[in-house]
Amino acid sequence: MKKHVKPIFIFLVVAIFITSPIILNKTPVLGVDGYFHYGRLYESAMQIKHLNFSMLNLYSFQQSGRIVNALYSPFLTYLLSIILLVAGSWLKFQIIINILVLFLAGLTTYYVSTKIGFNKSISIGLGVIYLASNAIGSFLIVSGWRSIGLALLPLIILPMIDMLQGNVKFKNAILLALAVSLQVQGHLLSASFAIPVLIAPFIIGFIKTQHKIAMVKYLITAIFTAIILCLNTILPYIQIAGHNTLVPPTSIDVTANIFNPFNFLSTSGVPLLGNHISIVENILAILAIIGLGIIILFWKRLSILSRILIISGLVYFTLGSDLTPWSSIQAHLPQIMNFLQFSFRFTLVGEIFILLGTTLAIKELVTTVTFNVNTTMTFIVTILAIASTISLTGSVSNNVIMNTKNTTTLAQSGAINQKDLILHPINGHPVNTVVDLMPAWHNKDLSQFINTVDRTTPDYLPINKVNHYLDYYNLYTAQVSEKHSLFTKKVLTHGVLSISWHQNQRHDIEIPAFVYENTQVRFNHQQLKAATIAKTAIGTIKVHGIKGYNELTLQYESTKLSTLLIIFSDLSWLFLIVFLLSITLRTKKLNTYNIDTTK
């Protein structure tokens, strides 16, 4: 452990330095995804605080009976919400989580780098470069949740080494399952992009090994374990998406957001909401082109691992660029506009493979040269790491400075359309700018930050039929955001949400609330069947209210089998941690990987 104190300290210092503009100015950076994810975290935090758990979002998203958390990294969200409760304010939480994500990205990259043959200094430099990349650094700028999964993505390279070496013991199968499961828990879409990179190492390893039955057992064990670990994320999605028609994510023209990572001479940077995240994108673009040249000219001199890493990275970079005919693909598969949205999602997955693959290939090529390779590479990597750190810190600082200005509106800060925001006063003071919202960032009452801003996010709403000609954003604003404050909302025990109101006379009324197939609905003490309830185009409930007091209650009832399987999956993570700790305690030193460089 002592030999890792230095890198741990360095990554912690770098993470704090990059986050320092937020710390020193006491000014947050929200980003386009901020309110969506912060709403989910608030929900989980309140469910933990009140020990009142439900698939429904009881405390957030306008308290409309929506299901959001269960469809988006539920297990990880609960873990992070514990940090929110301990932090006590949104600003402190943002500082802690930013440092944590940067630190994890650097540490995992360092650990994997040492396993593939780099010395400590080079491994530290590679870790700093990766944590300052767009894949990770965008978390500080736009609150992109995918960065949490990508911070752990380097770990997926370790089972690639095991497969190539035929090192298929039970422990290694568990580590493969862990590497895959961490990706699924972090960000399901990014995981679906990253996992295919394991196919080539397995096929090559299977062909080379003389223990093919052991290899198959290794794979079956890993798959079975990964399924168990991921049930808490996959089952809720299957249960809800399989029995309800849901509003798909926002449709975005893929061709309007393409960044060609190979065009490193471009001065436009990464067109991610107009922000150039850091200089690392230029570094990786150059490494990608160098890597392409190396595999063409020196294929036989490279190890199998470096070939796979470079090719994998180049494939992801190509998929993320305008070299892929996205216009034609989009025309034939318009669904990708809802679920892919941005082609640079592929680029982000490929960044770690380009960084480590090309650097490893360079190391392998120069091992026969007489000058001190390690010293030269250490110097180069260190300079690039310093430049990367300063570049990302400057990007964070620019966003912080923008948010300190009295003229910067919340819509401008988050790159959000103004019509998709409804703002409520804080203690009688109107809220329009980031500065106006600042008291909520520091307030120990976490609900003030959530309740001050109604952010229109209609994703995953239950509707009768998807109509691509309807503007669900406008409908949600009109029928939910602008109406929900007219009703009284209460959270009752056992995951029950109560919505009440008064009417002067009997008439039909639209309630800003939603009903899923397994939602139990009671209206004025009478049970209603979810399938027979009238709904608007966006899915809000229509009922015939009586004169005087009316009350509608919502409660979601999962099947007993699903509940048991999700609990079993959650406990499996605890068993896994105990298992890995027991192995670590029994082992005096870390296992080392000897990379097979035979041609």
C-alpha positions in Angstrom: 0.0 0.0 0.0 2.9 2.3 0.8 4.1 2.3 -2.8 0.8 3.7 -3.9 0.7 6.6 -1.5 2.5 9.0 -3.9 0.1 8.4 -6.9 -3.0 8.6 -4.5 -1.7 11.9 -3.2 -0.9 13.3 -6.7 -4.4 12.4 -8.1 -6.1 13.9 -5.0 -4.1 17.1 -5.4 -4.8 17.3 -9.1 -8.5 16.7 -8.6 -8.7 19.4 -5.9 -6.7 21.8 -8.2 -9.1 21.3 -11.1 -12.1 21.8 -8.8 -10.5 24.8 -7.1 -12.3 27.5 -9.1 -15.6 26.1 -7.6 -14.1 25.9 -4.2 -12.4 29.3 -4.1 -15.3 31.2 -5.7 -18.0 29.1 -3.8 -19.8 29.1 -7.1 -21.1 25.9 -8.8 -21.3 24.7 -12.4 -24.6 23.2 -13.1 -24.6 22.1 -16.8 -27.3 20.9 -19.1 -27.8 17.6 -17.2 -27.5 19.0 -13.7 -31.1 19.4 -12.6 -32.1 16.1 -14.0 -29.4 14.2 -12.1 -29.6 16.4 -9.0 -33.4 15.7 -8.9 -32.7 12.0 -8.9 -30.1 12.3 -6.2 -32.5 14.3 -4.0 -35.1 11.7 -4.5 -32.9 8.9 -3.3 -31.6 11.0 -0.4 -35.1 11.7 0.9 -36.1 8.0 0.5 -33.1 7.1 2.6 -33.6 9.9 5.1 -37.3 9.0 5.7 -36.8 5.2 5.1 -39.7 5.4 2.7 -38.7 3.5 -0.5 -40.6 3.3 -3.7 -40.1 2.9 -7.4 -42.0 6.2 -7.8 -40.3 9.5 -7.4 -42.1 10.6 -4.3 -40.1 13.8 -3.5 -38.9 15.1 -6.9 -39.9 15.7 -10.5 -42.9 17.8 -9.5 -44.1 14.9 -7.3 -46.2 13.6 -10.2 -45.9 9.9 -9.6 -43.2 9.5 -12.2 -40.6 6.8 -12.3 -37.1 8.1 -13.1 -34.6 6.8 -10.6 -35.5 3.1 -11.2 -34.7 3.6 -14.9 -31.3 5.3 -14.5 -28.5 3.8 -12.4 -30.7 3.3 -9.3 -28.0 1.4 -7.2 -25.3 4.0 -7.8 -27.8 6.9 -7.3 -28.6 5.6 -3.8 -24.9 5.4 -3.0 -24.2 8.9 -4.1 -27.2 10.3 -2.3 -25.6 9.1 1.0 -22.7 11.5 0.1 -25.3 14.2 -0.5 -26.9 13.7 2.9 -23.4 13.8 4.6 -22.3 16.9 2.7 -25.4 18.8 3.8 -25.6 21.2 0.9 -25.6 21.0 -2.9 -22.4 23.1 -3.3 -20.4 20.9 -0.9 -21.8 17.8 -2.6 -20.7 19.1 -6.1 -17.2 19.7 -4.8 -16.9 16.3 -3.3 -18.4 14.4 -6.2 -16.2 16.3 -8.7 -13.1 15.4 -6.8 -14.2 11.8 -6.4 -14.9 11.2 -10.1 -11.5 12.8 -11.2 -9.7 10.9 -8.5 -11.2 7.6 -9.5 -10.4 8.1 -13.2 -6.8 8.9 -12.4 -6.4 6.0 -10.0 -7.9 3.3 -12.2 -5.8 4.5 -15.2 -2.7 4.5 -13.0 -3.4 1.0 -11.7 -4.0 -0.5 -15.2 -1.0 1.3 -16.6 1.3 -0.4 -14.0 -0.2 -3.7 -14.9 0.6 -3.4 -18.6 4.2 -2.5 -18.0 4.6 1.2 -17.4 6.7 2.6 -14.5 5.1 4.5 -11.7 5.9 8.0 -13.1 4.5 7.3 -16.6 1.4 5.6 -15.1 0.7 8.7 -12.9 1.1 10.9 -16.0 -1.3 8.8 -18.0 -3.8 8.9 -15.1 -3.7 12.7 -15.0 -4.2 12.9 -18.8 -7.2 10.7 -18.7 -8.9 12.4 -15.8 -8.5 15.7 -17.7 -10.0 14.3 -20.9 -13.4 15.0 -22.3 -14.6 11.6 -21.1 -14.1 12.6 -17.4 -13.7 16.4 -17.5 -17.1 17.0 -19.0 -18.6 15.9 -15.7 -17.5 19.2 -14.2 -18.9 21.2 -17.1 -22.2 19.6 -18.0 -22.8 17.1 -15.1 -22.7 14.2 -17.6 -23.5 11.1 -15.7 -21.6 8.9 -18.2 -18.3 10.2 -16.8 -18.8 8.1 -13.6 -18.9 4.9 -15.6 -16.0 6.1 -17.8 -13.9 6.8 -14.7 -14.0 3.1 -14.1 -13.7 2.0 -17.7 -9.9 1.4 -17.6 -10.5 -1.6 -15.4 -12.1 -3.4 -18.3 -8.5 -3.7 -19.8 -7.5 -6.1 -17.0 -9.8 -9.0 -18.0 -8.5 -8.4 -21.6 -5.1 -9.3 -20.3 -6.4 -12.4 -18.6 -8.1 -13.6 -21.7 -5.0 -13.1 -23.9 -2.8 -14.9 -21.4 -5.3 -17.7 -20.7 -5.4 -16.7 -17.0 -9.0 -17.9 -16.4 -9.1 -18.8 -12.8 -12.4 -18.3 -10.8 -11.1 -15.1 -9.2 -10.4 -13.6 -12.6 -13.9 -14.5 -13.8 -15.3 -12.6 -10.9 -13.0 -9.6 -11.7 -14.3 -9.7 -15.3 -17.9 -9.7 -14.0 -17.0 -6.8 -11.7 -15.5 -4.7 -14.5 -18.6 -5.2 -16.7 -21.0 -4.6 -13.9 -19.4 -1.4 -12.8 -20.0 -0.1 -16.4 -23.7 -1.1 -16.3 -24.2 0.5 -12.9 -22.5 3.7 -14.0 -24.2 4.3 -17.4 -26.1 1.6 -19.2 -25.8 3.1 -22.7 -22.0 3.7 -22.4 -21.7 0.1 -21.1 -23.4 -1.3 -24.2 -20.8 0.5 -26.2 -17.8 -0.6 -24.1 -18.5 -4.2 -23.5 -18.0 -5.4 -27.1 -14.3 -4.5 -26.8 -14.0 -7.8 -24.8 -15.0 -10.0 -27.8 -11.7 -9.9 -29.7 -9.5 -10.7 -26.6 -11.7 -13.7 -25.7 -11.7 -15.1 -29.3 -7.9 -14.7 -29.5 -7.4 -16.2 -26.1 -9.7 -19.1 -26.8 -7.8 -19.9 -30.0 -4.4 -19.8 -28.3 -5.2 -21.6 -25.1 -5.0 -25.4 -24.6 -7.5 -25.2 -21.8 -10.6 -24.3 -23.9 -13.1 -25.9 -21.4 -11.6 -23.8 -18.6 -12.0 -20.7 -20.9 -15.7 -21.5 -21.4 -16.2 -22.0 -17.7 -14.5 -18.7 -17.1 -16.9 -16.9 -19.5 -20.0 -18.6 -18.1 -19.0 -17.8 -14.5 -18.4 -14.2 -15.5 -21.7 -13.8 -17.3 -23.7 -15.4 -14.6 -22.1 -13.3 -11.9 -22.5 -10.1 -13.9 -26.2 -10.8 -14.5 -26.7 -11.2 -10.7 -24.8 -7.9 -10.0 -26.7 -6.0 -12.7 -30.2 -7.3 -11.8 -30.8 -4.2 -9.6 -30.4 -2.0 -12.7 -31.8 -4.2 -15.5 -34.9 -5.7 -13.8 -36.6 -2.3 -13.0 -36.1 -1.2 -16.6 -37.4 -4.5 -18.0 -40.4 -4.4 -15.7 -41.4 -0.8 -16.5 -40.4 -0.5 -20.2 -41.8 -3.9 -20.9 -45.3 -3.2 -19.6 -45.7 0.5 -20.4 -45.4 2.7 -23.5 -42.8 5.4 -22.5 -41.9 8.7 -23.9 -38.5 8.2 -25.5 -35.5 10.5 -24.7 -35.4 13.7 -26.7 -34.8 13.3 -30.4 -31.5 15.0 -31.5 -30.1 15.1 -35.0 -26.9 13.0 -34.7 -25.3 14.8 -37.6 -25.6 18.1 -35.9 -23.3 17.1 -33.1 -20.4 15.3 -34.7 -16.8 16.0 -33.7 -14.1 14.5 -35.9 -11.4 13.4 -33.4 -8.9 13.0 -36.1 -9.0 16.7 -37.1 -6.6 17.8 -34.4 -5.6 20.9 -36.4 -9.1 22.3 -35.9 -9.4 25.4 -33.6 -13.1 24.8 -33.0 -12.4 22.3 -30.2 -15.1 19.9 -29.0 -18.6 21.2 -29.9 -20.0 20.1 -26.6 -22.4 22.9 -25.9 -19.9 25.3 -27.3 -17.2 24.4 -24.7 -13.7 23.2 -25.5 -13.3 20.9 -22.5 -9.5 20.5 -22.5 -6.4 20.2 -24.6 -6.5 16.4 -24.1 -8.8 16.0 -27.1 -6.0 17.3 -29.3 -3.5 15.1 -27.6 -5.7 12.0 -28.1 -6.3 13.0 -31.7 -2.6 13.1 -32.4 -2.1 9.8 -30.5 -4.9 8.2 -32.6 -3.1 9.1 -35.9 0.2 8.0 -34.5 -1.4 4.7 -33.4 -2.9 4.2 -36.9 0.6 4.7 -38.4 2.2 2.4 -36.0 -0.1 -0.6 -36.6 0.3 -0.2 -40.3 4.1 0.0 -40.3 5.1 -2.0 -37.3 2.3 -4.6 -36.8 4.6 -7.5 -36.1 6.6 -5.7 -33.5 3.6 -4.9 -31.4 2.0 -7.1 -28.6 -1.5 -8.4 -29.1 -2.7 -6.2 -26.3 -1.4 -2.9 -27.9 -2.9 -3.9 -31.3 -6.3 -4.6 -29.7 -6.3 -1.4 -27.7 -5.3 0.8 -30.7 -7.8 -0.8 -33.1 -10.6 -0.6 -30.5 -9.8 3.0 -29.9 -9.7 3.8 -33.7 -13.1 2.0 -34.2 -14.7 4.1 -31.4 -13.1 7.3 -32.8 -14.3 6.5 -36.3 -17.9 5.7 -35.1 -17.9 9.0 -33.2 -16.7 11.0 -36.3 -18.1 12.2 -39.6 -16.2 9.4 -41.2 -19.2 7.3 -40.3 -22.2 7.9 -42.7 -24.5 9.1 -39.9 -26.9 10.8 -42.3 -27.7 7.6 -44.1 -27.8 5.5 -40.9 -30.1 8.1 -39.3 -32.4 8.1 -42.3 -32.8 4.3 -42.1 -32.8 4.0 -38.3 -34.4 7.2 -37.0 -34.6 5.7 -33.5 -30.9 6.5 -32.9 -31.9 10.1 -32.7 -33.6 9.2 -29.4 -31.1 6.8 -27.9 -27.7 7.7 -29.3 -28.3 11.5 -29.8 -24.6 12.3 -29.9 -22.1 10.4 -31.9 -19.3 11.6 -29.6 -20.5 9.1 -27.0 -18.5 6.6 -29.0 -15.4 8.9 -29.0 -15.5 9.2 -25.2 -15.5 5.4 -24.8 -12.5 5.1 -27.1 -10.3 7.7 -25.4 -8.8 5.4 -22.8 -8.0 2.7 -25.4 -6.2 5.2 -27.6 -4.3 6.7 -24.7 -3.0 3.5 -23.3 -2.8 1.5 -26.6 -0.7 4.0 -28.5 1.5 4.8 -25.5 2.1 1.1 -25.0 2.9 0.6 -28.7 5.5 3.5 -28.6 7.1 1.9 -25.5 7.3 -1.5 -27.3 8.9 0.0 -30.4 11.6 2.0 -28.7 12.8 -0.8 -26.3 15.7 -1.6 -28.5 16.9 2.0 -28.7 20.0 2.9 -26.6 18.7 6.1 -25.0 16.8 5.9 -21.7 13.3 5.3 -22.9 11.6 5.6 -19.4 13.2 8.9 -18.7 12.3 10.4 -22.1 8.7 9.0 -21.9 8.3 10.2 -18.3 9.3 13.7 -19.3 6.9 13.8 -22.3 4.0 12.3 -20.4 4.5 14.6 -17.4 4.5 17.7 -19.6 1.3 16.5 -21.3 -0.3 15.8 -17.9 0.6 19.3 -16.6 -0.8 20.9 -19.8 -4.0 18.7 -19.5 -4.6 19.7 -15.9 -4.1 23.4 -16.5 -6.4 23.2 -19.6 -9.3 21.5 -17.8 -8.9 23.8 -14.8 -9.1 26.8 -17.1 -12.3 25.4 -18.6 -13.9 25.0 -15.2 -12.7 28.5 -14.2 -14.3 30.0 -17.2 -17.7 28.4 -16.4 -17.4 29.5 -12.8 -16.6 33.1 -13.8 -19.6 33.1 -16.1 -21.8 32.0 -13.2 -20.6 34.8 -10.9 -21.9 37.4 -13.3 -25.3 39.0 -12.4 -26.3 38.8 -16.1 -25.9 35.0 -16.5 -29.3 33.4 -16.4 -30.0 29.9 -15.3 -30.9 28.9 -18.9 -27.6 30.3 -20.2 -25.6 28.6 -17.5 -27.2 25.2 -18.2 -27.5 25.6 -21.9 -31.2 25.0 -21.5 -34.1 26.5 -23.5 -35.7 29.2 -21.3 -39.2 27.9 -22.1 -38.2 24.6 -20.4 -37.6 26.3 -17.0 -40.2 27.6 -14.5 -38.5 29.5 -11.7 -40.0 30.1 -8.2 -38.9 32.8 -5.8 -36.6 32.2 -2.8 -37.9 33.8 0.4 -39.9 36.3 -1.8 -37.0 37.2 -4.0 -37.4 36.3 -7.7 -35.0 33.9 -9.3 -33.7 34.3 -12.8 -29.9 34.3 -12.7 -27.3 31.8 -11.2 -26.5 34.4 -8.6 -30.2 34.5 -7.6 -30.1 30.8 -7.0 -26.9 30.8 -5.0 -28.6 30.7 -1.5 -30.1 27.4 -2.5 -26.7 25.9 -3.2 -25.5 26.7 0.3 -28.8 26.0 2.1 -28.8 22.9 4.4 -32.4 22.5 3.3 -31.8 20.4 0.2 -35.4 20.8 -1.0 -35.0 24.5 -1.7 -32.7 23.9 -4.6 -35.0 21.3 -6.1 -38.2 23.2 -5.6 -37.0 26.5 -6.9 -36.5 25.3 -10.5 -39.0 23.2 -12.4 -37.0 21.7 -15.3 -39.0 20.2 -18.1 -37.8 16.6 -18.6 -40.5 14.4 -20.1 -38.4 11.3 -20.6 -39.9 7.9 -19.7 -43.4 9.2 -19.1 -46.1 6.5 -19.5 -48.4 7.3 -22.4 -51.0 5.5 -24.5 -49.0 5.9 -27.8 -45.9 7.6 -28.9 -46.6 10.5 -31.3 -43.5 11.9 -32.9 -45.3 15.0 -34.1 -46.1 16.1 -30.5 -43.8 18.4 -28.6 -43.7 16.6 -25.3 -41.6 19.3 -23.7 -44.3 21.9 -24.3 -47.0 19.6 -23.2 -45.1 18.8 -20.0 -44.6 22.4 -19.2 -48.2 23.3 -19.8 -49.8 20.2 -18.0 -47.3 19.5 -15.3 -44.8 22.2 -14.5 -47.4 25.1 -14.6 -50.1 23.1 -12.8 -48.5 21.0 -10.1 -48.3 23.9 -7.5 -52.1 24.2 -7.7 -52.4 20.8 -5.9 -51.3 19.8 -2.4 -48.8 17.0 -2.4 -47.9 14.8 0.6 -45.7 11.8 0.9 -47.2 9.1 3.2 -45.7 6.0 4.6 -45.2 2.8 2.5 -44.3 4.8 -0.6 -47.7 6.5 -1.0 -48.0 9.8 -2.8 -51.1 11.9 -1.9 -52.4 14.6 -4.3 -55.4 16.6 -3.0 -57.4 19.7 -4.1 -60.7 21.5 -3.8 -63.3 22.1 -6.4 -66.3 24.5 -6.4 -68.4 22.1 -8.3 -68.3 18.7 -10.0 -66.4 18.6 -13.2 -63.6 16.7 -15.1 -60.1 17.7 -14.1 -56.6 16.9 -15.3 -54.2 15.9 -12.5 -50.5 16.6 -13.1 -49.7 12.9 -12.2 -48.9 9.7 -14.1 -49.9 6.1 -13.8 -47.8 3.1 -14.7 -49.2 -0.4 -15.1 -48.3 -1.5 -11.5 -49.3 1.8 -10.0 -52.1 1.4 -7.5 -54.5 4.3 -7.8 -57.2 5.4 -5.3 -59.4 8.4 -6.0 -61.6 9.5 -3.2 -61.1 6.2 -1.4 -62.1 4.2 -4.5 -59.7 1.8 -6.2 -59.2 2.6 -9.9 -57.7 0.3 -12.5 -54.6 1.8 -14.2 -55.7 0.5 -17.6 -59.1 2.2 -17.5 -57.9 5.6 -16.3 -58.4 8.4 -18.9 -55.1 10.1 -19.9 -54.1 13.2 -21.8 -51.7 13.0 -24.8 -48.7 13.3 -22.4 -50.1 10.8 -20.0 -51.5 12.9 -17.2 -54.6 11.6 -15.4 -58.2 12.8 -16.1 -60.8 12.2 -13.4 -64.3 13.5 -12.6 -63.8 15.5 -9.4 -66.6 16.1 -6.9 -67.5 19.4 -5.2 -65.3 20.1 -2.2 -62.3 18.0 -1.2 -60.7 15.5 -3.6 -57.7 13.1 -3.0 -55.8 10.9 -5.4 -53.2 8.5 -4.0 -50.5 6.6 -6.0 -48.5 3.7 -4.8 -46.3 1.4 -7.0 -46.3 -2.3 -6.3 -43.5 -4.4 -7.7 -43.9 -8.1 -8.1 -42.6 -10.0 -5.1 -40.1 -11.9 -7.4 -38.7 -8.7 -8.8 -38.3 -7.2 -5.3 -36.5 -10.3 -4.0 -34.2 -10.5 -7.0 -33.3 -6.8 -6.7 -32.5 -7.2 -3.0 -30.5 -10.3 -3.8 -28.5 -8.3 -6.4 -27.8 -5.5 -3.9 -26.6 -8.0 -1.3 -24.4 -9.7 -3.9 -22.3 -6.5 -4.1 -21.7 -6.8 -0.4 -20.7 -10.5 -0.8 -18.4 -9.5 -3.7 -16.7 -6.8 -1.6 -16.1 -9.3 1.2 -14.8 -11.9 -1.2 -12.3 -9.5 -2.8 -11.2 -8.2 0.6 -10.6 -11.8 1.8 -8.4 -12.4 -1.3 -6.5 -9.2 -0.7 -5.8 -10.0 2.9 -4.6 -13.5 2.0 -2.2 -12.1 -0.6 0.9 -10.3 0.6 1.4 -8.5 -2.7 -0.6 -7.6 -5.8 -0.6 -10.1 -8.6 1.5 -8.9 -11.6 0.6 -9.2 -15.2 3.4 -10.2 -17.6 2.3 -9.0 -21.0 2.9 -11.6 -23.8 4.7 -9.7 -26.5 5.3 -12.7 -28.7 4.5 -12.1 -32.3 
